[in-house]
Amino acid sequence: MGKIKEIWANKWVKFTVVSIIYILLTVVWTGNLWMLLGEVVIFDIYISKIFYRFVGKYHRLMLEKNITYRKVWGWIEAIVFAVVVVTLLKYFVFAMYVIPTGSMEKSLLIGDYLWVSKLAYGPIVPNTPLSFPLVHNTMPLSKTKKSYSEAIKWPYHRLKGFGKVKLGDPVVFHFPAGDTVLLGKMDGYYYEDLRNYQRIYGEKEGRDKLHQDYTVISHPVDKRENYVKRCVGLPGDTIRIAASEVFVNGELLGNIPGLQNVYYVQTNGTPINPKIFDEMGIARSDIQGYNTPEGNIVYVLPLTQQNLERIKNMRNVMGTVQQIADEVDPGIFPHDTVNYPWNLDNFGPLWIPKKGASVQINLETLPLYRDIIERYEGNKLEVRDSLVYINGEPANNYTFNMDYYFMMGDNRHNSLDSRFWGFVPEDHIVGKPRFVLVSIDREKKFPGNIRWGRMFTAIKGVKTE
């Protein structure tokens, strides 16, 4: 033991060991050679001690002689240490995410606070490293003031993780269509509103009108809003939705226990006891209905298969019918009703782009891949005289630089997902939710609003084999 202490007392040994650890963690893992500049600091700490001679020794004297200085410095040191540690954990290890909408019910509920592992798929080096700590894209107490600077922008780079996204995984990701935002408009998203304006006013006039009506801002990838959905399509897969059933490469996607569809439930005129809805976990805001001329009651309810069976067995229930969209929906990706007459429940087949794969590009296929070529992979795209030009050159094919995924909510008729805005690029993938830390029912008061049975429950994927 004494020999080890003697060896460790050597400044060059300390410098070498610390340098190796630092390089492995910050240079090799991140792949960022700029981090080698940290070696200058390490060398000065253990070998040259220039900073100590000019600054450090005066700081130590002040700590010894001045009580006020010592107390203030103690607070500064504690706060800086806490912020640095929490920021590093937030960027590279885990994140907290709260479910704001019912798009994943009954798998994940509104008010669930999730532990999201960034190591599951590998953490991403921040695109905008200059940002206010511990907040997302706006400053505290503000909904408009950006919390980051784009003076320094780093390209997409994902560090090594424990695995890759699997079919059926619940995934947290940056909202792809959230690169452009309308301030003051909470519902919808920019591109949907833009299409609506352009249908009314024309292509150029509609864009100008929208920008006159709202303040439009943009966010880099790492500062876009976070969503959580289930991965139902991997790079290279072909997805098809028929009567709300999801097929991947021709096979029905594995059973999802919390999957919900909307059903019309008709009773003989006797209402269903509200306590039964509470037992089923159906939120009051999700209960809709109307009376028929014959005096019957028709409820419109999101139901799991288990809740559906319970409803069917009620004496006053005359019948149930699943809601299946049958009309072409212009709001469904790729927003081309001529070539792709799809809707929420009948969609595809659609091939999901894979890194290195190529597809033909023409006026018919362009709606499927325009966002990838132009927004996600940063090319200049134009259409002139019925020909597609990419970066000024005529193009009849395109090779993808990233992998893409197809995400859907388990609450199939109440989810803004890939059916509306398309593919999720690999550089938008944040992490995998592992378990529910705590769950708060916003429709109840404390302490009845705490869902004790959901605390620390694991979040599972879907078995596809």
PyMOL commands that set and color helices and strands:
alter all, ss='L'
color gray80, all
select helices_A, chain A and resi 2-8+11-28+33-48+50-65+67-92+176-179+190-201+203-213+221-223+274-280+284-286+305-312+366-376+418-421+426-428+452-454
alter helices_A, ss='H'
color red, helices_A
select strands_A, chain A and resi 94-98+112-117+170-174+180-182+216-218+226-233+238-242+245-248+251-252+261-267+288-291+297-303+317-322+347-351+358-360+381-384+387-390+393-394+397-399+404-408+424-425+429-439+457-458
alter strands_A, ss='S'
color yellow, strands_A
deselect
rebuild
show_as cartoon
